[in-house]
Amino acid sequence: MAATLGSRFEDYGLSRQDEVPGSSHDPGGDRPLVRDALWLKKNELVRLLLSRYLTKEPLTKAEVLNSVLQDYQDYFLVVLDQASEYLQLVFGLEVKEVDPSEHTYLLVPTLGLTLKEMLRDGQRLPKAGHRW
C-alpha cells in the first residue's frame, strides 16, 4: 500500500504543529504550516521538472534551491522525494540524478514511453499548468 502524503511527511519528523520558518504568530490562530508550505514547494518543483523534461534540459540542485526553495533549503530532500513520488505515480516519470558531483537531475520515462508517444494524436501538455 502506498504511503499517504501525511505519513510521508511524518517520516521526516514533520507534524501539523510545525510552522513555516520565518513566519510570525498569527493572532487569528491560522499560522502557516511547514507541511502546507512544502506541499506548495513540491508542486512548484514538479512544474519546473516537467518544463525541463519538455525542453530536455537537466536541472541542478542549485537551481532548485535558488528558484523554488529559497527559504526552505533545509527541506530539499523532503521536497525532492515528494516531487519524485508524484511524478512517478501521475506521469510515470522517474527523477534520476545524472551527475552526483553537480547534483544534476533529469526526468526519465519508467514505462518505456517517449514524450512523442505520450503526446500522440495532437495531444499536448497544458500551458497553464495543472492544479495540484
C-alpha positions in Angstrom: 0.0 0.0 0.0 1.4 3.4 -0.9 2.2 5.9 1.8 0.0 8.9 2.1 1.3 12.4 1.9 0.8 12.9 5.7 2.6 9.7 6.6 5.5 10.6 4.3 5.9 14.0 6.0 5.8 12.3 9.4 8.7 10.0 8.2 10.7 13.3 8.0 9.6 14.3 11.5 7.2 17.0 10.4 3.8 17.4 12.1 0.8 19.7 11.9 2.3 21.9 14.6 5.4 22.8 12.5 5.4 26.5 11.4 6.9 27.9 8.3 10.5 29.2 9.0 10.5 32.9 9.4 6.7 33.2 9.9 5.3 35.2 12.8 2.4 34.1 15.0 -1.0 35.0 13.6 -3.3 36.2 16.4 -6.2 34.7 14.5 -4.8 31.3 15.1 -4.3 30.4 11.4 -0.5 30.0 11.2 1.2 28.9 8.0 2.5 25.3 8.4 5.7 23.7 7.1 3.7 20.8 5.8 1.4 23.2 3.7 4.4 25.3 2.5 6.3 22.2 1.5 3.3 20.8 -0.4 3.2 24.1 -2.4 7.0 23.9 -3.0 6.6 20.3 -4.2 4.1 21.5 -6.8 6.5 24.2 -7.9 9.3 21.7 -8.3 7.0 19.3 -10.2 6.2 22.1 -12.7 9.9 23.0 -13.0 10.9 19.4 -13.6 8.1 18.9 -16.2 9.2 22.1 -18.1 12.8 20.9 -18.1 11.6 17.5 -19.3 9.8 19.1 -22.3 13.0 21.0 -23.2 15.2 18.0 -22.4 17.3 20.2 -20.1 18.8 18.9 -16.8 18.0 20.7 -13.6 20.6 21.2 -10.8 20.1 21.3 -7.1 21.5 24.9 -7.1 18.7 25.9 -9.5 16.1 24.3 -7.3 17.4 26.0 -4.2 17.6 29.4 -5.9 14.3 29.3 -7.8 11.9 27.1 -5.7 13.3 26.6 -2.2 14.8 30.0 -1.4 13.5 30.0 2.2 13.2 26.2 2.6 16.7 24.9 1.6 16.9 22.6 4.6 13.9 20.7 3.1 15.4 20.0 -0.3 15.4 16.2 0.1 11.9 16.2 1.5 10.5 18.2 -1.4 12.5 16.3 -4.0 11.3 13.0 -2.6 7.7 14.1 -2.6 8.0 15.5 -6.2 9.7 12.3 -7.3 6.9 10.2 -5.9 4.2 12.4 -7.5 5.9 12.3 -11.0 6.3 8.6 -10.8 2.6 8.0 -9.8 1.0 10.5 -12.1 3.2 10.7 -15.2 5.3 7.5 -15.0 8.5 9.6 -14.9 11.4 9.0 -12.6 13.8 11.7 -11.3 17.3 10.5 -12.0 20.4 12.1 -10.6 22.7 12.0 -13.7 25.7 13.8 -12.2 26.1 13.2 -8.5 29.0 15.7 -8.2 26.9 18.5 -9.6 23.6 17.2 -8.3 22.0 17.3 -11.7 18.6 15.7 -12.3 16.6 14.6 -15.4 13.2 13.0 -15.7 13.2 9.6 -17.3 10.1 7.7 -18.5 9.7 4.5 -16.5 7.1 2.9 -18.7 9.3 2.9 -21.8 7.2 5.7 -23.4 8.9 8.7 -25.0 7.4 12.2 -24.9 6.4 11.8 -28.5 4.5 8.6 -27.8 2.8 10.2 -24.8 1.6 13.2 -26.8 0.5 11.5 -30.0 -2.7 12.3 -31.9 -2.2 16.1 -31.5 -2.3 16.0 -27.7 -0.1 18.3 -25.7 0.6 19.2 -22.1 -1.4 22.2 -20.8 0.4 25.5 -21.0 -1.3 27.0 -17.9 -0.1 24.1 -15.7 -2.0 21.5 -13.7 -3.8 22.2 -10.5 -2.4 20.0 -7.7 
